Amino acid sequence: MRAWLAVPLLAIALGSPLAAQEVTTGPRAIAPTVLVLDQERLFEGSLWGKRVVREIEADSTALATENRRIEAELTAEEQALTDQRKLLPAEEFRALADAFDAKVVEIRRSQDAKARDLARLNEIEQQTFLSTAVPVLRQMLSEMPGTTAILDRRAVLIAAEAIDITDTAIARIDAALGAGQRPALPPAEN
């Protein structure tokens, strides 16, 4: 960024009186009436988002470890059942095999539910973050006279970098909200 642009952009980002002035980006001057931010980068770059990513990764790793342990146990159980096949009457073996199959189906259902819960938790965390961050973003908007909206950068085809407030928003949200707290996961809807 050119040095002569740094002061006006900083003034816009901080909402100082200079924010009402035009931002120069070459031969033309623009008055920022719309600002943009990258919602994904806003979340992932915030203390809140970084906490969520760490927790989800840790939970995913724990789930994968649990799945490998369960798989090893089921493999051993299946082998033991296979070894018993020759020693048991057919109906008794069929009952044991059916019980084993039902057990595998239930374990798979349970483990899949845990994976879905992690995905739901991630969605809930992002929704909670955004709804909690709205007052901070609204305050930033009110501090910039003449600015009427903050749009998601992905919804904008082309925008001047001067109107991207993502980094400033991350700093302000971190100061106001910190890392947040992990919410209790509501029961899954079937």
Contacts in CASP RR format, 6 or more apart in sequence:
PFRMAT RR
TARGET T0000
AUTHOR 0000-0000-0000
METHOD contacts of the structure
MODEL  1
MRAWLAVPLLAIALGSPLAAQEVTTGPRAIAPTVLVLDQERLFEGSLWGK
RVVREIEADSTALATENRRIEAELTAEEQALTDQRKLLPAEEFRALADAF
DAKVVEIRRSQDAKARDLARLNEIEQQTFLSTAVPVLRQMLSEMPGTTAI
LDRRAVLIAAEAIDITDTAIARIDAALGAGQRPALPPAEN
1 9 0 8 1.000
1 161 0 8 1.000
4 24 0 8 1.000
5 23 0 8 1.000
5 24 0 8 1.000
5 25 0 8 1.000
5 162 0 8 1.000
7 18 0 8 1.000
8 18 0 8 1.000
8 21 0 8 1.000
8 23 0 8 1.000
8 24 0 8 1.000
8 162 0 8 1.000
9 23 0 8 1.000
9 162 0 8 1.000
11 17 0 8 1.000
11 18 0 8 1.000
11 19 0 8 1.000
11 21 0 8 1.000
12 18 0 8 1.000
12 19 0 8 1.000
12 23 0 8 1.000
12 32 0 8 1.000
12 144 0 8 1.000
12 162 0 8 1.000
12 165 0 8 1.000
13 165 0 8 1.000
13 167 0 8 1.000
13 168 0 8 1.000
14 143 0 8 1.000
14 168 0 8 1.000
15 140 0 8 1.000
15 143 0 8 1.000
15 144 0 8 1.000
19 143 0 8 1.000
19 144 0 8 1.000
19 145 0 8 1.000
19 147 0 8 1.000
20 144 0 8 1.000
20 145 0 8 1.000
20 146 0 8 1.000
22 29 0 8 1.000
22 30 0 8 1.000
22 31 0 8 1.000
23 29 0 8 1.000
23 30 0 8 1.000
23 31 0 8 1.000
23 32 0 8 1.000
23 160 0 8 1.000
23 162 0 8 1.000
25 160 0 8 1.000
25 162 0 8 1.000
30 160 0 8 1.000
30 162 0 8 1.000
31 146 0 8 1.000
32 144 0 8 1.000
32 146 0 8 1.000
32 147 0 8 1.000
32 162 0 8 1.000
32 163 0 8 1.000
33 146 0 8 1.000
33 147 0 8 1.000
33 148 0 8 1.000
33 149 0 8 1.000
34 147 0 8 1.000
34 148 0 8 1.000
34 149 0 8 1.000
34 150 0 8 1.000
34 151 0 8 1.000
34 163 0 8 1.000
35 141 0 8 1.000
35 144 0 8 1.000
35 147 0 8 1.000
35 149 0 8 1.000
35 150 0 8 1.000
35 151 0 8 1.000
35 163 0 8 1.000
35 164 0 8 1.000
35 165 0 8 1.000
36 150 0 8 1.000
36 151 0 8 1.000
36 152 0 8 1.000
36 153 0 8 1.000
36 156 0 8 1.000
36 159 0 8 1.000
36 163 0 8 1.000
36 164 0 8 1.000
36 165 0 8 1.000
36 166 0 8 1.000
37 137 0 8 1.000
37 150 0 8 1.000
37 151 0 8 1.000
37 152 0 8 1.000
37 153 0 8 1.000
37 164 0 8 1.000
37 165 0 8 1.000
37 166 0 8 1.000
37 169 0 8 1.000
38 152 0 8 1.000
38 153 0 8 1.000
38 154 0 8 1.000
38 164 0 8 1.000
38 166 0 8 1.000
39 130 0 8 1.000
39 152 0 8 1.000
39 153 0 8 1.000
39 154 0 8 1.000
40 154 0 8 1.000
41 166 0 8 1.000
41 170 0 8 1.000
42 133 0 8 1.000
42 166 0 8 1.000
42 169 0 8 1.000
42 170 0 8 1.000
42 173 0 8 1.000
43 49 0 8 1.000
43 52 0 8 1.000
43 126 0 8 1.000
43 129 0 8 1.000
43 130 0 8 1.000
44 50 0 8 1.000
44 53 0 8 1.000
45 170 0 8 1.000
46 129 0 8 1.000
46 133 0 8 1.000
46 170 0 8 1.000
46 173 0 8 1.000
46 174 0 8 1.000
46 177 0 8 1.000
46 178 0 8 1.000
47 174 0 8 1.000
47 177 0 8 1.000
47 178 0 8 1.000
47 179 0 8 1.000
47 180 0 8 1.000
48 125 0 8 1.000
48 129 0 8 1.000
48 173 0 8 1.000
48 174 0 8 1.000
48 177 0 8 1.000
48 178 0 8 1.000
48 179 0 8 1.000
48 180 0 8 1.000
49 125 0 8 1.000
49 129 0 8 1.000
49 179 0 8 1.000
50 179 0 8 1.000
51 179 0 8 1.000
51 180 0 8 1.000
51 182 0 8 1.000
52 122 0 8 1.000
52 125 0 8 1.000
52 126 0 8 1.000
52 129 0 8 1.000
52 182 0 8 1.000
55 182 0 8 1.000
56 118 0 8 1.000
56 121 0 8 1.000
56 122 0 8 1.000
59 118 0 8 1.000
59 121 0 8 1.000
60 118 0 8 1.000
63 111 0 8 1.000
63 114 0 8 1.000
63 115 0 8 1.000
63 118 0 8 1.000
66 111 0 8 1.000
67 111 0 8 1.000
70 107 0 8 1.000
70 111 0 8 1.000
74 103 0 8 1.000
74 104 0 8 1.000
74 107 0 8 1.000
77 100 0 8 1.000
78 100 0 8 1.000
81 93 0 8 1.000
81 96 0 8 1.000
81 97 0 8 1.000
81 100 0 8 1.000
84 93 0 8 1.000
84 96 0 8 1.000
85 93 0 8 1.000
88 96 0 8 1.000
113 188 0 8 1.000
116 188 0 8 1.000
117 185 0 8 1.000
117 188 0 8 1.000
120 185 0 8 1.000
120 188 0 8 1.000
121 182 0 8 1.000
121 183 0 8 1.000
121 185 0 8 1.000
124 183 0 8 1.000
124 185 0 8 1.000
124 186 0 8 1.000
125 182 0 8 1.000
125 183 0 8 1.000
128 183 0 8 1.000
129 177 0 8 1.000
129 180 0 8 1.000
132 177 0 8 1.000
132 180 0 8 1.000
133 169 0 8 1.000
133 173 0 8 1.000
133 177 0 8 1.000
136 169 0 8 1.000
136 172 0 8 1.000
136 173 0 8 1.000
136 176 0 8 1.000
136 177 0 8 1.000
137 150 0 8 1.000
137 169 0 8 1.000
137 173 0 8 1.000
139 172 0 8 1.000
140 150 0 8 1.000
140 165 0 8 1.000
140 168 0 8 1.000
140 169 0 8 1.000
140 172 0 8 1.000
141 147 0 8 1.000
141 149 0 8 1.000
141 150 0 8 1.000
150 165 0 8 1.000
153 159 0 8 1.000
153 164 0 8 1.000
153 166 0 8 1.000
END
